[in-house]
């Protein structure tokens, strides 16, 4: 196993840059995915048949779109969305384009995670708010989101880890990060040492996200403190 490349990559700062690119692509994509997926998931829950304000046609239309995007393998969806990325950021290559494709792929996944978290809220709490005359927006903002907060955070951890995995695959369209290092310096140069170092670094990042996220979820869970 040739480790000379590892030393060169470390000395030249390539590995450090790969870690940084992986982290910022993942976190930025997760942020924008939640800006889209959170309201979309809440809307799916609210307009569901047993939701606060059922709207069958809207729920069905959104469900079809979300399910269609979720059913597509990420690699295929990523390639299909390159023209969209070019329209939005002006290029179909590099980290900017990758972030756009990551958001498009992850937002529907996030929406379903949010919808699932919202469904865990006790119906009695929502009914109590309705009996006091709270509006749909007030119930969502002051009841649904606070009550579902622990589940939402757990879902965010799972979604972020999923996006991290997507970012590694995005190296196939010219994205940076540890995925690109593993492909260019590891696979293409038949150097498994580089590949395994990238795998270990990604695993460490996943573990950090998991530990931090679960600790936050535990702290905001009132049931765990009671």
DRENFIBA-493140 format. One record per residue: x, y, z of N, C-alpha, C in turn; residue in three letters; residue number from 1. Coordinates in pm, whole numbers, plus 50000, padded with zeros to 5 digits. Each point is the difference from the previous one (the first is absolute). Example, Ala and Ser with C-alpha at 12.3 -4.5 7.8 and 13.67 -1.06 7.14 Angstrom:
<nodes>
[[51319 49431 50780] [49911 50119 50000] [50090 50120 50000] ALA 1] [[49965 50105 49928] [50082 50119 50006] [49923 50109 50073] SER 2] 
</nodes>
This chain:
<nodes>
[[50085 49881 50000] [49915 50119 50000] [50089 50125 50000] UNK 1] [[49987 50083 49896] [50082 50118 49984] [49946 50115 50085] UNK 2] [[50078 50043 50097] [49957 50110 50088] [50068 50132 49965] UNK 3] [[50084 50001 49896] [50068 50124 49963] [49899 50107 49959] UNK 4] [[49895 49956 49928] [49900 50097 49957] [49929 50063 50120] UNK 5] [[49978 49922 50104] [49936 50054 50119] [50082 50112 50060] UNK 6] [[50130 49977 50009] [50090 50101 50057] [49998 50126 49913] UNK 7] [[50004 49981 49867] [49998 50115 49909] [49869 50077 50012] UNK 8] [[49889 49925 50004] [49870 50065 50009] [49985 50077 50130] UNK 9] [[50055 49946 50108] [49993 50070 50128] [50091 50123 50000] UNK 10] [[50122 49983 49953] [50095 50111 49997] [49952 50113 49910] UNK 11] [[49933 49966 49891] [49951 50102 49907] [49865 50059 50041] UNK 12] [[49944 49949 50109] [49872 50053 50048] [49879 49950 49926] UNK 13] [[50018 49898 49916] [49888 49949 49919] [49896 49932 50088] UNK 14] [[50046 49917 50093] [49907 49930 50088] [49923 50098 50089] UNK 15] [[50072 50099 50054] [49934 50099 50085] [49894 50077 49922] UNK 16] [[50034 50036 49875] [49904 50070 49915] [49881 49910 49969] UNK 17] [[50026 49872 49978] [49892 49906 49972] [49903 49988 50116] UNK 18] [[50054 49997 50122] [49914 49994 50118] [49915 50126 50009] UNK 19] [[50064 50116 49981] [49926 50127 50008] [49892 50007 49892] UNK 20] [[50032 49963 49877] [49902 50006 49893] [49883 49906 50027] UNK 21] [[50029 49881 50052] [49894 49905 50033] [49907 50056 50106] UNK 22] [[50059 50061 50103] [49919 50054 50109] [49914 50116 49953] UNK 23] [[50060 50094 49927] [49921 50118 49964] [49897 49969 49893] UNK 24] [[50029 49907 49908] [49899 49959 49902] [49883 49932 50070] UNK 25] [[50032 49914 50097] [49895 49928 50072] [49913 50094 50082] UNK 26] [[50063 50087 50077] [49924 50089 50088] [49920 50103 49921] UNK 27] [[50059 50053 49893] [49929 50099 49919] [49882 49935 49927] UNK 28] [[50023 49880 49946] [49891 49929 49933] [49890 49963 50099] UNK 29] [[50040 49959 50122] [49900 49966 50103] [49918 50122 50039] UNK 30] [[50065 50116 50011] [49930 50124 50035] [49893 50033 49896] UNK 31] [[50038 50003 49873] [49906 50035 49894] [49894 49891 49982] UNK 32] [[50038 49875 50025] [49903 49891 49991] [49891 50017 50105] UNK 33] [[50037 50047 50118] [49902 50021 50105] [49919 50127 49978] UNK 34] [[50059 50100 49937] [49922 50119 49966] [49887 49966 49905] UNK 35] [[50021 49897 49917] [49896 49954 49908] [49919 49886 50063] UNK 36] [[50069 49903 50057] [49934 49878 50048] [49917 50019 50125] UNK 37] [[50040 50090 50091] [49924 50020 50124] [49859 50053 49973] UNK 38] [[49985 50112 49929] [49863 50045 49972] [49923 49903 49911] UNK 39] [[50070 49933 49908] [49932 49903 49914] [49948 49882 50082] UNK 40] [[50082 49950 50092] [49958 49889 50085] [49885 50039 50091] UNK 41] [[50006 50120 50057] [49890 50047 50085] [49872 50016 49919] UNK 42] [[50014 50048 49877] [49883 50016 49913] [49938 49864 49967] UNK 43] [[50086 49901 49978] [49949 49865 49975] [49922 49948 50120] UNK 44] [[50049 50028 50119] [49932 49953 50121] [49871 50076 50024] UNK 45] [[50004 50130 49983] [49882 50082 50026] [49886 49967 49904] UNK 46] [[50034 49976 49873] [49898 49977 49897] [49963 49853 49985] UNK 47] [[50056 49914 50084] [49968 49858 49995] [49854 49977 50040] UNK 48] [[49950 49881 49971] [49859 49969 50029] [49967 50017 50147] UNK 49] [[50094 49966 50089] [49979 50016 50143] [50078 50118 50056] UNK 50] [[50036 50095 49912] [50077 50116 50040] [49914 50111 50056] UNK 51] [[50065 50112 50031] [49930 50114 50059] [49906 50065 49900] UNK 52] [[50043 50008 49874] [49919 50065 49895] [50010 49915 49873] UNK 53] [[49924 49893 49991] [50010 49907 49886] [49969 50068 49866] UNK 54] [[50091 49983 49905] [49978 50044 49862] [50047 49886 49911] UNK 55] [[49907 49918 49958] [50034 49875 49934] [50081 50020 49873] UNK 56] [[49957 50092 49913] [50067 50018 49871] [50143 50052 50017] UNK 57] [[50019 50093 50095] [50134 50055 50023] [50092 49895 50060] UNK 58] [[49949 49925 50096] [50080 49895 50063] [50039 49893 49898] UNK 59] [[49907 49964 49913] [50027 49899 49898] [50104 50050 49900] UNK 60] [[49987 50126 49957] [50094 50055 49903] [50141 50008 50058] UNK 61] [[50011 50050 50123] [50131 50009 50064] [50058 49861 50023] UNK 62] [[49914 49907 50038] [50046 49863 50025] [50057 49935 49876] UNK 63] [[49937 50024 49885] [50048 49944 49874] [50137 50056 49966] UNK 64] [[50017 50131 50015] [50129 50065 49968] [50110 49948 50092] UNK 65] [[49971 49995 50129] [50099 49953 50098] [50036 49855 49974] UNK 66] [[49901 49916 49977] [50026 49858 49976] [50078 49978 49871] UNK 67] [[49970 50081 49898] [50072 49986 49873] [50148 50031 50017] UNK 68] [[50030 50110 50068] [50140 50038 50020] [50072 49901 50092] UNK 69] [[49928 49950 50101] [50062 49905 50093] [50025 49865 49935] UNK 70] [[49920 49966 49900] [50014 49867 49938] [50118 49991 49904] UNK 71] [[50052 50116 49959] [50110 50000 49904] [50133 49977 50071] UNK 72] [[50083 49909 49950] [50135 49984 50057] [50076 50133 49993] UNK 73] [[50077 50027 50105] [50063 50131 50010] [50090 50029 49881] UNK 74] [[50076 49902 49955] [50094 50024 49890] [49926 50043 49874] UNK 75] [[49887 49936 49971] [49921 50035 49882] [49938 50138 50019] UNK 76] [[49944 50025 50118] [49939 50129 50026] [50102 50112 49992] UNK 77] [[50119 49973 50051] [50107 50099 49998] [50035 50040 49857] UNK 78] [[50013 49903 49913] [50032 50028 49859] [49885 50074 49934] UNK 79] [[49877 49957 50030] [49883 50063 49939] [49985 50147 50042] UNK 80] [[50046 50032 50121] [49983 50135 50053] [50117 50094 49968] UNK 81] [[50098 49952 49925] [50114 50086 49965] [49958 50125 49924] UNK 82] [[49905 49990 49904] [49955 50123 49933] [49936 50099 50097] UNK 83] [[49928 49947 50100] [49940 50087 50101] [50109 50069 50081] UNK 84] [[50103 49923 50037] [50111 50058 50075] [50070 50109 49919] UNK 85] [[50018 49974 49871] [50065 50100 49915] [49917 50126 49990] UNK 86] [[49867 49984 49996] [49910 50116 49993] [50007 50082 50128] UNK 87] [[50012 49931 50115] [49996 50070 50129] [50134 50063 50035] UNK 88] [[50109 49925 49984] [50132 50049 50043] [50094 50031 49884] UNK 89] [[49957 49975 49877] [50080 50036 49884] [50103 49897 49957] UNK 90] [[50001 49884 50065] [50094 49895 49962] [49941 49863 50037] UNK 91] [[50042 49899 49925] [49954 49864 50030] [50113 49916 50060] UNK 92] [[50110 50065 50035] [50114 49931 50059] [50039 50067 50132] UNK 93] [[50068 49925 50083] [50053 50057 50123] [49903 49992 50116] UNK 94] [[50044 50055 50111] [49924 49988 50125] [49868 50075 49998] UNK 95] [[49994 50113 49931] [49874 50075 49993] [49892 49916 49934] UNK 96] [[50033 49938 49889] [49902 49916 49931] [49963 49879 50084] UNK 97] [[50098 49944 50070] [49975 49884 50085] [49902 50035 50111] UNK 98] [[50017 50117 50061] [49910 50041 50107] [49858 50012 49951] UNK 99] [[49981 50054 49879] [49865 50011 49942] [49938 49862 49982] UNK 100] [[50077 49907 49943] [49947 49865 49979] [49974 49929 50133] UNK 101] [[50084 50025 50099] [49980 49941 50132] [49869 50050 50062] UNK 102] [[49974 50129 49985] [49877 50057 50055] [49877 49941 49931] UNK 103] [[50005 49990 49868] [49887 49946 49925] [49974 49855 50039] UNK 104] [[50107 49924 50021] [49986 49859 50037] [49955 49983 50144] UNK 105] [[50049 50086 50089] [49975 49981 50143] [49871 50064 50049] UNK 106] [[49956 50107 49938] [49880 50071 50049] [49876 49910 50009] UNK 107] [[49971 49916 49899] [49885 49909 50013] [50018 49901 50114] UNK 108] [[50122 49952 50019] [50029 49908 50110] [49976 50069 50134] UNK 109] [[50046 50123 50011] [49980 50078 50122] [49850 50022 50024] UNK 110] [[49926 50029 49894] [49856 50025 50013] [49929 49880 50061] UNK 111] [[50035 49881 49955] [49937 49880 50056] [50044 49977 50145] UNK 112] [[50124 50031 50032] [50047 49987 50137] [49924 50096 50091] UNK 113] [[49979 50122 49954] [49926 50100 50078] [49855 49957 50016] UNK 114] [[49940 49952 49892] [49862 49953 50007] [49986 49887 50102] UNK 115] [[50094 49907 49997] [49997 49888 50094] [50016 50047 50144] UNK 116] [[50088 50097 50022] [50020 50055 50134] [49875 50070 50050] UNK 117] [[49935 50075 49911] [49879 50072 50038] [49886 49905 50036] UNK 118] [[49997 49885 49936] [49895 49902 50028] [50014 49937 50138] UNK 119] [[50119 50013 50062] [50022 49945 50133] [49940 50086 50111] UNK 120] [[49959 50122 49966] [49942 50089 50100] [49864 49947 50043] UNK 121] [[49976 49999 50129] [49875 49950 50056] [49882 50081 49946] UNK 122] [[49902 49930 49944] [49883 50068 49943] [49924 50078 50105] UNK 123] [[50005 49954 50127] [49930 50069 50107] [50051 50141 50022] UNK 124] [[50131 50020 49983] [50058 50133 50017] [49949 50094 49891] UNK 125] [[49994 49949 49878] [49950 50081 49889] [49852 50032 50018] UNK 126] [[49922 49902 50043] [49857 50021 50022] [49977 50103 50109] UNK 127] [[50083 50000 50103] [49987 50098 50108] [50025 50142 49947] UNK 128] [[50099 50013 49912] [50029 50131 49942] [49885 50045 49909] UNK 129] [[49942 49906 49926] [49887 50034 49914] [49879 50043 50081] UNK 130] [[49978 49934 50113] [49885 50033 50085] [50012 50139 50061] UNK 131] [[50124 50048 50011] [50022 50135 50054] [49998 50106 49891] UNK 132] [[49970 49958 49877] [49984 50095 49890] [50128 50038 49929] UNK 133] [[50104 49922 50017] [50127 50031 49932] [49986 49979 49849] UNK 134] [[50064 50087 49924] [49998 49988 49855] [50094 49889 49954] UNK 135] [[49990 49964 49874] [50088 49895 49945] [50146 50038 50015] UNK 136] [[50032 50125 49968] [50139 50046 50012] [50047 49996 50145] UNK 137] [[49915 50041 50092] [50037 49999 50142] [50022 49857 50049] UNK 138] [[49918 49907 49956] [50017 49861 50041] [50131 49943 49947] UNK 139] [[50031 50033 49874] [50124 49950 49941] [50121 50060 50071] UNK 140] [[49998 50132 50022] [50116 50071 50053] [50019 49981 50151] UNK 141] [[49889 49995 50075] [50009 49997 50145] [49974 49863 50062] UNK 142] [[49947 49907 49920] [49970 49868 50053] [50073 49891 49924] UNK 143] [[49977 49993 49870] [50054 49890 49920] [50152 49998 49999] UNK 144] [[50063 50112 49968] [50146 50005 49992] [50065 49979 50137] UNK 145] [[49957 50072 50107] [50062 49976 50131] [49984 49857 50049] UNK 146] [[49883 49941 49981] [49977 49863 50047] [50081 49899 49920] UNK 147] [[50021 50029 49872] [50074 49906 49914] [50149 50029 49996] UNK 148] [[50046 50098 50078] [50139 50044 49990] [50103 49888 50019] UNK 149] [[49987 49914 50102] [50100 49892 50013] [50005 49909 49877] UNK 150] [[49882 49961 49949] [49995 49915 49882] [50054 50073 49877] UNK 151] [[49974 50130 49992] [50051 50079 49888] [50153 50005 50001] UNK 152] [[50058 50012 50119] [50146 50006 50010] [50061 49866 49964] UNK 153] [[49938 49891 50049] [50048 49867 49963] [49991 49982 49849] UNK 154] [[49890 50044 49942] [49986 49992 49854] [50104 50083 49928] UNK 155] [[50035 50116 50058] [50102 50084 49940] [50136 49932 50001] UNK 156] [[50029 49928 50108] [50126 49926 50008] [50006 49893 49892] UNK 157] [[49892 49924 49988] [49995 49894 49898] [50011 50060 49860] UNK 158] [[49930 50110 49976] [50003 50064 49868] [50139 50054 49968] UNK 159] [[50065 50060 50099] [50134 50055 49978] [50100 49890 49966] UNK 160] [[49990 49888 50070] [50089 49887 49970] [49973 49947 49860] UNK 161] [[49873 49996 49960] [49965 49956 49865] [50058 50095 49895] UNK 162] [[49990 50130 50026] [50057 50099 49908] [50151 49986 49991] UNK 163] [[50063 49969 50112] [50144 49976 50000] [50035 49886 49906] UNK 164] [[49921 49892 50003] [50023 49889 49908] [49978 50042 49855] UNK 165] [[49899 50083 49977] [49976 50051 49865] [50119 50082 49950] UNK 166] [[50058 50081 50091] [50110 50088 49959] [50121 49922 49952] UNK 167] [[50020 49881 50058] [50112 49916 49955] [49975 49950 49858] UNK 168] [[49875 49963 49969] [49967 49955 49864] [50006 50114 49899] UNK 169] [[49978 50122 50050] [49998 50115 49910] [50136 50029 49938] UNK 170] [[50104 49935 50048] [50133 50017 49940] [50001 49955 49854] UNK 171] [[49904 49916 49962] [49996 49952 49861] [49964 50109 49901] UNK 172] [[49944 50114 50048] [49971 50111 49908] [50092 50118 50027] UNK 173] [[50112 49973 50062] [50099 50106 50019] [49993 50070 50132] UNK 174] [[49921 49948 50093] [49996 50060 50132] [50127 49968 50078] UNK 175] [[50030 50084 50098] [50121 49979 50078] [49975 49913 50121] UNK 176] [[50084 50015 50100] [49982 49926 50123] [50074 49867 50000] UNK 177] [[49974 49924 50104] [50069 49872 50017] [49962 49900 49893] UNK 178] [[49880 50010 49946] [49960 49911 49892] [50089 50016 49877] UNK 179] [[50030 50124 49965] [50088 50024 49885] [50140 49948 50027] UNK 180] [[50050 50020 50121] [50134 49950 50034] [50004 49848 49989] UNK 181] [[49896 49934 50050] [49995 49854 49994] [49999 49949 49856] UNK 182] [[49930 50072 49913] [49991 49958 49860] [50129 50031 49924] UNK 183] [[50044 50126 50009] [50114 50045 49919] [50132 49942 50050] UNK 184] [[50026 50011 50129] [50129 49958 50054] [50000 49855 50049] UNK 185] [[49882 49946 50022] [49990 49863 50048] [49966 49901 49890] UNK 186] [[49877 50006 49950] [49953 49903 49902] [50076 50009 49868] UNK 187] [[50010 50120 49945] [50063 50016 49868] [50150 49970 50003] UNK 188] [[50062 50009 50116] [50143 49973 50010] [50028 49870 50075] UNK 189] [[49893 49921 50016] [50012 49867 50063] [50073 50006 50134] UNK 190] [[49957 50095 50081] [50061 50017 50133] [49893 49986 50107] UNK 191] [[49976 49879 50050] [49895 49979 50099] [50022 50074 50131] UNK 192] [[50125 50034 50032] [50027 50071 50124] [49927 50134 50004] UNK 193] [[50001 50070 49887] [49932 50129 49992] [49849 49981 50016] UNK 194] [[49947 49897 49936] [49856 49974 50009] [49959 49975 50144] UNK 195] [[50076 49916 50071] [49963 49966 50136] [50017 50116 50096] UNK 196] [[50097 50084 49975] [50015 50119 50084] [49879 50091 49982] UNK 197] [[49953 50015 49877] [49880 50081 49973] [49878 49938 50068] UNK 198] [[49991 49868 49994] [49888 49931 50067] [50001 50027 50150] UNK 199] [[50117 49990 50060] [50013 50022 50145] [49966 50144 50036] UNK 200] [[50047 50095 49919] [49971 50141 50028] [49851 50028 49989] UNK 201] [[49934 49942 49900] [49856 50018 49986] [49927 49938 50119] UNK 202] [[50047 49883 50044] [49939 49934 50116] [50014 50085 50126] UNK 203] [[50112 50067 50014] [50022 50088 50116] [49903 50118 49995] UNK 204] [[49984 50059 49882] [49907 50112 49985] [49858 49955 50033] UNK 205] [[49961 49882 49951] [49867 49946 50029] [49981 49982 50150] UNK 206] [[50102 49946 50066] [49990 49976 50144] [49983 50132 50076] UNK 207] [[50073 50103 49960] [49988 50131 50066] [49860 50056 49982] UNK 208] [[49948 49993 49878] [49865 50049 49973] [49898 49923 50085] UNK 209] [[50018 49868 50006] [49908 49915 50074] [50002 50033 50149] UNK 210] [[50118 50011 50059] [50011 50025 50143] [49945 50137 50037] UNK 211] [[50041 50103 49926] [49954 50136 50029] [49850 50011 49982] UNK 212] [[49949 49946 49888] [49857 50008 49972] [49915 49929 50104] UNK 213] [[50041 49882 50042] [49922 49925 50098] [50005 50064 50137] UNK 214] [[50110 50063 50035] [50007 50071 50127] [49905 50120 50001] UNK 215] [[49995 50070 49889] [49906 50114 49990] [49857 49951 50009] UNK 216] [[49969 49890 49929] [49864 49944 50003] [49962 49959 50142] UNK 217] [[50095 49944 50074] [49971 49957 50138] [49975 50120 50091] UNK 218] [[50073 50108 49978] [49985 50118 50085] [49864 50068 49979] UNK 219] [[49951 50001 49876] [49873 50069 49973] [49880 49909 50024] UNK 220] [[50023 49873 50027] [49890 49906 50023] [49954 50013 50145] UNK 221] [[49886 50060 50019] [49947 50020 50135] [49962 49869 50066] UNK 222] [[49965 49901 49919] [49965 49869 50056] [50121 49933 50066] UNK 223] [[50121 50024 49943] [50121 49940 50056] [50038 50066 50132] UNK 224] [[49961 50129 50017] [50036 50072 50121] [49899 49979 50113] UNK 225] [[49882 49954 49963] [49895 49985 50101] [50011 49868 50073] UNK 226] 
</nodes>
